[in-house]
Amino acid sequence: MKYLLTLLNSHVSYHPQCIATHLYLPRSSANETGSYNRCTTCALFYGSSTCTEADACFMCFGQYASLPDGLVPYSFQVAGHTNSTRSGAALLHRPGIPIVYKSLCLDGRGQREAAFYREVYDSEAPETLRLLRKFLPQYIGVFQCLHFRELYLGLSDLFASLSRPNICDFKLGTVSYGPNATQSKITHEDSKYIWRRTLGFLLCGMQIHDSTHDTFFQPDKNFCRSIAPHEMLDKG
């Protein structure tokens, strides 16, 4: 516990994956086991089986550009976690600038998401990856918010030229869990939309502009998950 409190109270930015992996073992213990490596960026020991030096300590702060000033919550977010960050905003933008900043999970999921965009837009990306660019927002980079200790993925704003966009947010695919998911995770994901395996997607959220009253209809996720296959064209 003393070692844990020392880490939490220190001013050094530790790689969360390193910390979670070796369970705050003192460096002497890590050295004795011989099964731990030392992260050259955050100087913490991590388990060699789950975190490698090739990761370049992705979640360490200090290596990314800071978020620009003047950012506000993105008003066209129709699904996803809206309060999953300490700052209270999962999507940010600067009015007049066609860039959206999406919060990254400080674990393997955030690392994989950023790596995907980085590889697709790499100048030496293979043709199979370059073909995906026409379906994706442009990758701007990874940015850090030191005040809240958060990382954000910068992407081009697909709705920048639209003032009243109609939006649908879909998750494509019949499953939304990995091959090693627990049974509780599988049950939880399958319960979100019982027709997902039939339709092959999940409608997470939408926004429809009412031109008569100049307002937006934005139903909650429960409404979206209640739409049966035969109702999708009318309600979805």
C-alpha distance (Angstrom), angle and dihedral (degrees) to the residues before:
residue distance angle dihedral
M1 . . .
K2 3.81 . .
Y3 3.80 89.9 .
L4 3.83 90.7 48.3
L5 3.81 92.3 51.9
T6 3.79 90.2 48.5
L7 3.80 90.0 55.8
L8 3.79 94.6 46.4
N9 3.80 93.4 48.2
S10 3.79 96.0 44.9
H11 3.79 123.9 100.5
V12 3.80 93.9 -132.1
S13 3.82 118.1 107.7
Y14 3.79 106.5 -128.4
H15 3.77 124.8 -162.3
P16 3.85 103.1 -107.5
Q17 3.79 91.6 -144.9
C18 3.81 90.3 54.5
I19 3.80 91.3 49.9
A20 3.80 95.0 47.3
T21 3.79 92.5 46.2
H22 3.77 101.5 54.7
L23 3.84 95.5 34.6
Y24 3.79 94.2 -131.1
L25 3.79 95.2 -62.0
P26 3.81 112.4 175.7
R27 3.76 113.6 -105.8
S28 3.80 90.8 -112.6
S29 3.80 90.5 58.3
A30 3.78 91.6 46.0
N31 3.77 90.5 52.1
E32 3.80 92.4 49.0
T33 3.79 94.9 52.7
G34 3.76 93.6 53.2
S35 3.81 89.9 -151.8
Y36 3.79 96.9 99.1
N37 3.77 133.3 81.3
R38 3.77 127.5 -155.5
C39 3.79 119.2 -119.2
T40 3.79 106.4 -128.1
T41 3.81 91.6 -150.8
C42 3.80 103.6 48.2
A43 3.83 97.2 19.7
L44 3.81 92.0 -131.4
F45 3.79 124.8 131.1
Y46 3.79 118.3 -117.0
G47 3.79 137.3 -177.3
S48 3.77 110.9 -91.8
S49 3.79 91.4 -144.7
T50 3.81 95.6 63.4
C51 3.79 108.5 22.4
T52 3.79 124.2 41.4
E53 3.77 134.7 -168.7
A54 3.81 86.9 -118.6
D55 3.81 87.2 72.0
A56 3.83 85.7 70.6
C57 3.80 87.2 -145.0
F58 3.81 91.0 -74.9
M59 3.79 94.7 -170.8
C60 3.81 96.7 50.5
F61 3.77 111.6 115.1
G62 3.78 123.4 -130.6
Q63 3.79 99.0 54.5
Y64 3.82 97.8 81.3
A65 3.77 135.2 70.6
S66 3.80 114.5 -98.9
L67 3.78 121.9 -108.5
P68 3.81 111.0 -93.9
D69 3.79 120.4 -107.9
G70 3.79 123.5 -101.9
L71 3.81 97.8 44.5
V72 3.81 120.5 156.5
P73 3.82 132.9 -178.8
Y74 3.80 112.6 -75.8
S75 3.80 108.4 -109.9
F76 3.82 97.1 -155.4
Q77 3.81 97.6 63.7
V78 3.81 106.6 124.0
A79 3.81 101.5 170.8
G80 3.77 143.2 12.4
H81 3.78 131.0 63.5
T82 3.79 110.6 -33.4
N83 3.80 96.8 179.8
S84 3.80 101.3 33.9
T85 3.80 94.2 114.6
R86 3.79 133.9 68.5
S87 3.79 88.0 -121.1
G88 3.82 89.5 56.9
A89 3.82 95.2 -123.8
A90 3.80 125.5 94.9
L91 3.82 93.0 -176.3
L92 3.80 124.8 40.0
H93 3.79 136.0 176.8
R94 3.76 141.1 169.7
P95 3.82 112.7 -121.2
G96 3.78 110.6 -109.3
I97 3.82 94.6 17.6
P98 3.85 115.0 99.4
I99 3.81 95.9 -137.2
V100 3.81 129.5 105.2
Y101 3.80 122.1 -159.7
K102 3.81 113.4 -148.3
S103 3.81 119.7 -164.8
L104 3.80 116.2 -117.1
C105 3.78 124.7 -142.4
L106 3.79 109.1 -115.6
D107 3.78 93.4 -125.8
G108 3.78 139.6 61.1
R109 3.81 92.7 -56.6
G110 3.79 93.4 61.5
Q111 3.77 91.3 44.8
R112 3.81 92.6 51.8
E113 3.80 92.6 46.8
A114 3.80 93.6 52.3
A115 3.81 91.8 42.7
F116 3.81 90.4 53.1
Y117 3.80 94.1 56.0
R118 3.79 92.1 41.0
E119 3.80 92.2 53.1
V120 3.81 94.5 44.8
Y121 3.81 91.5 53.1
D122 3.80 96.3 39.1
S123 3.81 111.4 126.5
E124 3.80 89.0 -126.5
A125 3.81 96.7 44.2
P126 3.82 114.6 140.1
E127 3.78 119.2 -108.2
T128 3.81 92.3 -104.0
L129 3.81 90.0 61.9
R130 3.81 95.9 40.0
L131 3.81 89.1 58.4
L132 3.80 88.5 65.6
R133 3.79 93.6 62.0
K134 3.80 94.3 83.4
F135 3.81 89.0 60.3
L136 3.81 97.0 46.5
P137 3.79 138.7 65.7
Q138 3.78 113.1 -107.0
Y139 3.79 116.3 -90.3
I140 3.81 112.0 -119.2
G141 3.81 100.5 172.8
V142 3.79 144.6 -97.2
F143 3.81 119.0 -62.8
Q144 3.78 132.7 -170.0
C145 3.79 134.3 -139.4
L146 3.79 104.6 -157.4
H147 3.80 94.4 -175.4
F148 3.82 93.5 62.1
R149 3.83 95.8 24.3
E150 3.80 92.9 -121.8
L151 3.80 136.7 137.9
Y152 3.80 125.2 -142.5
L153 3.79 133.2 -162.7
G154 3.80 113.0 -134.6
L155 3.82 114.1 -142.1
S156 3.80 134.3 166.6
D157 3.81 114.0 -94.2
L158 3.81 106.7 -114.4
F159 3.82 91.3 -165.7
A160 3.80 97.4 47.6
S161 3.81 93.3 111.7
L162 3.83 94.0 46.3
S163 3.80 126.2 81.9
R164 3.82 100.3 -173.4
P165 3.81 107.1 21.9
N166 3.78 124.7 -180.0
I167 3.80 106.0 -137.5
C168 3.79 137.4 -170.3
D169 3.80 122.3 -172.8
F170 3.81 112.6 -156.1
K171 3.78 133.0 178.8
L172 3.79 105.4 -148.9
G173 3.79 122.1 -146.9
T174 3.77 137.2 54.3
V175 3.82 95.1 -99.1
S176 3.80 134.5 37.4
Y177 3.79 102.4 -166.4
G178 3.77 135.5 79.7
P179 3.81 128.1 -107.3
N180 3.81 91.2 -101.1
A181 3.81 96.1 50.0
T182 3.79 118.1 136.3
Q183 3.78 120.6 -114.8
S184 3.81 90.4 -109.1
K185 3.82 90.0 54.4
I186 3.81 91.3 49.0
T187 3.80 92.0 48.7
H188 3.80 91.9 47.7
E189 3.81 93.9 49.8
D190 3.81 94.5 44.5
S191 3.81 90.5 51.3
K192 3.80 92.6 59.3
Y193 3.82 92.4 76.3
I194 3.80 120.2 3.7
W195 3.83 93.2 -162.3
R196 3.79 95.7 53.0
R197 3.79 94.3 105.2
T198 3.80 89.2 49.7
L199 3.81 97.8 49.0
G200 3.80 98.7 28.3
F201 3.80 95.3 -131.1
L202 3.80 145.2 63.7
L203 3.80 121.7 -132.0
C204 3.80 102.5 -139.6
G205 3.79 99.7 177.3
M206 3.78 145.9 -31.2
Q207 3.77 144.3 -162.5
I208 3.80 123.2 -149.9
H209 3.79 123.5 -173.5
D210 3.79 117.9 -132.5
S211 3.80 103.9 -149.7
T212 3.82 92.6 -169.9
H213 3.79 94.8 62.0
D214 3.83 97.3 18.3
T215 3.79 91.0 -124.8
F216 3.78 135.8 122.3
F217 3.78 127.0 -115.2
Q218 3.80 107.1 -147.2
P219 3.83 111.9 170.8
D220 3.78 121.6 -161.0
K221 3.79 124.5 -108.1
N222 3.81 92.5 -97.6
F223 3.80 90.2 62.3
C224 3.81 91.4 49.0
R225 3.80 92.2 49.3
S226 3.81 92.3 50.0
I227 3.81 94.7 60.8
A228 3.81 109.9 111.0
P229 3.82 120.8 -145.8
H230 3.81 93.3 -103.0
E231 3.84 89.9 52.1
M232 3.79 97.9 47.9
L233 3.81 97.1 94.0
D234 3.81 92.4 49.4
K235 3.82 101.4 38.6
G236 3.80 102.8 22.2
